[in-house]
């Protein structure tokens, strides 16, 4: 009886091992195995910088009129030049582990959004944000989705740097940049669910 349970367990493990890996899993494994280290984020910010260096860098950009305090839970506000030419706001504020920046959430919105105006829909904003990120980080974004395609995101992985882009709500596109040397996306998702 005990050996039959063991056999069933081994067969289950073999079936799991034989399932094809998703495109996301294949690319992530390949990029992490490459040994390539990418720390650059944007505006002189990077993975691994300490809190003090982050605040000093933001303060310098603030003095030059590039960054301001935003009325948003992600406290730093930037006005990027979007591919469409539309005005957009980008809010960001990182998370640190052991005093090292490892996670950078950003939220983009059109300040001119109003209900029913298709030119400022979250679909147009998603296209605009993806265009901006391609200018910053190059091509290579691909779509990942759950089985029924009710939830999807665009992802790019360069070495240890993961970028995930998705529609947060009707007015906001969220971008998350994660250092895979510190945490995996599944760990971040668990933290999000717990919050």
C-alpha positions in Angstrom: 0.0 0.0 0.0 2.8 2.4 0.9 4.7 1.5 -2.3 1.6 2.2 -4.4 1.3 5.7 -2.9 5.0 6.2 -3.6 4.5 5.0 -7.2 1.5 7.3 -7.7 3.6 10.2 -6.3 6.5 9.4 -8.7 4.2 9.2 -11.7 2.7 12.6 -10.8 6.1 14.1 -10.6 7.1 12.6 -13.9 3.9 14.0 -15.5 4.7 17.5 -14.1 8.3 17.2 -15.4 7.1 16.2 -18.9 4.8 19.2 -19.2 6.1 21.8 -21.7 7.6 24.9 -20.2 5.9 28.2 -21.0 7.6 30.8 -23.1 8.1 32.9 -20.0 9.8 30.0 -18.1 12.1 29.2 -21.0 13.2 32.8 -21.5 13.6 33.4 -17.8 15.8 30.3 -17.4 17.8 31.2 -20.5 18.4 34.8 -19.4 19.3 33.9 -15.8 21.7 31.2 -17.0 23.4 33.7 -19.4 25.0 35.4 -16.4 24.1 38.8 -17.9 23.7 41.5 -15.2 21.4 44.5 -16.1 21.0 47.1 -13.3 20.0 50.2 -15.3 16.4 51.3 -14.8 15.9 55.0 -15.9 17.0 58.5 -14.9 20.3 57.3 -13.4 18.4 54.8 -11.1 19.5 51.2 -10.9 19.1 48.0 -9.1 21.4 47.7 -6.1 21.6 51.4 -5.2 21.0 52.2 -1.6 18.2 54.4 -0.2 20.5 57.4 0.4 21.8 57.2 -3.2 18.2 56.9 -4.5 17.1 60.0 -2.6 20.2 62.0 -3.6 19.7 61.1 -7.3 16.0 62.0 -7.1 16.8 65.3 -5.3 19.2 66.2 -8.1 16.6 65.5 -10.7 14.1 67.5 -8.6 16.4 70.5 -8.5 16.6 70.4 -12.3 12.8 70.2 -12.7 12.8 66.6 -14.0 11.1 65.0 -11.0 8.5 66.3 -8.5 6.6 65.0 -5.6 3.4 63.5 -6.9 0.0 63.3 -5.2 0.1 59.5 -5.6 1.0 56.6 -3.3 4.0 56.1 -5.6 5.4 59.4 -4.5 7.8 60.5 -7.3 6.4 62.0 -10.4 8.0 62.2 -13.9 6.5 63.5 -17.1 8.1 61.3 -19.8 8.0 62.2 -23.5 5.6 59.6 -24.9 5.8 58.2 -28.5 2.2 59.5 -29.2 3.1 63.1 -28.1 0.3 63.0 -25.5 0.9 64.3 -22.0 1.4 61.5 -19.5 2.4 61.1 -15.9 4.6 58.4 -14.5 4.7 57.8 -10.7 7.2 55.5 -9.1 8.7 54.6 -5.8 11.0 51.6 -5.2 11.3 48.8 -2.7 14.6 47.9 -1.0 15.9 44.8 0.6 19.0 45.0 2.7 19.2 48.7 1.7 19.4 47.7 -2.0 16.9 48.7 -4.6 15.4 45.5 -6.1 11.9 46.4 -7.2 10.6 49.5 -9.1 6.8 49.8 -9.6 5.6 52.5 -11.9 2.2 53.7 -12.9 1.4 55.6 -16.0 -1.7 57.7 -16.7 -3.0 60.3 -19.1 -4.0 63.5 -17.1 -6.5 64.3 -19.9 -8.4 61.0 -19.6 -12.1 61.2 -19.3 -14.8 58.5 -19.7 -15.7 57.7 -23.3 -12.7 59.4 -25.0 -11.1 56.6 -26.9 -8.0 58.6 -27.6 -7.1 58.4 -23.9 -8.3 54.8 -23.2 -6.2 52.4 -21.3 -5.6 50.5 -24.6 -4.0 53.6 -26.2 -2.1 54.2 -23.0 -0.8 50.6 -23.0 0.4 51.1 -26.6 2.1 54.3 -25.6 3.8 52.9 -22.6 5.0 49.8 -24.5 6.4 52.2 -27.2 8.2 54.2 -24.5 9.7 51.1 -22.9 10.8 49.8 -26.3 12.6 53.1 -26.8 14.3 52.8 -23.4 15.0 49.0 -23.3 14.7 47.7 -26.9 12.5 45.1 -28.5 11.7 41.8 -26.9 8.4 42.3 -25.1 6.1 39.3 -25.3 2.6 38.7 -24.0 1.8 36.2 -21.2 -1.7 35.3 -20.1 -3.6 32.9 -17.9 -5.4 30.0 -19.6 -8.7 31.8 -20.3 -6.8 35.0 -21.3 -8.8 37.0 -18.8 -5.5 38.4 -17.3 -2.5 39.3 -19.5 0.7 41.2 -19.3 3.7 42.1 -21.5 7.1 40.9 -20.3 10.7 41.5 -21.2 13.6 39.7 -19.4 17.2 40.9 -19.9 19.5 38.8 -17.7 18.3 39.5 -14.2 16.0 42.4 -15.1 12.4 41.5 -15.5 9.9 44.1 -16.8 6.2 43.4 -16.6 3.5 45.7 -18.1 -0.2 45.4 -17.6 -3.5 47.3 -17.4 -4.2 48.1 -13.7 -7.6 49.7 -14.3 -9.4 52.0 -16.7 -7.0 54.8 -16.3 -3.7 53.2 -15.3 -0.9 51.1 -16.8 1.4 49.5 -14.3 5.0 48.6 -15.0 7.0 46.5 -12.6 10.8 46.1 -12.8 12.2 43.3 -10.7 15.8 42.1 -10.0 15.4 38.3 -10.4 18.7 37.9 -8.4 16.7 39.0 -5.3 13.2 37.8 -5.8 11.1 35.9 -8.3 7.8 37.1 -9.7 5.9 34.4 -7.9 7.3 35.7 -4.6 6.2 39.2 -5.5 2.7 38.0 -6.4 2.4 36.3 -3.0 3.3 39.5 -1.3 0.7 41.4 -3.4 -2.0 38.9 -2.5 -1.1 39.2 1.2 -1.3 43.0 1.1 
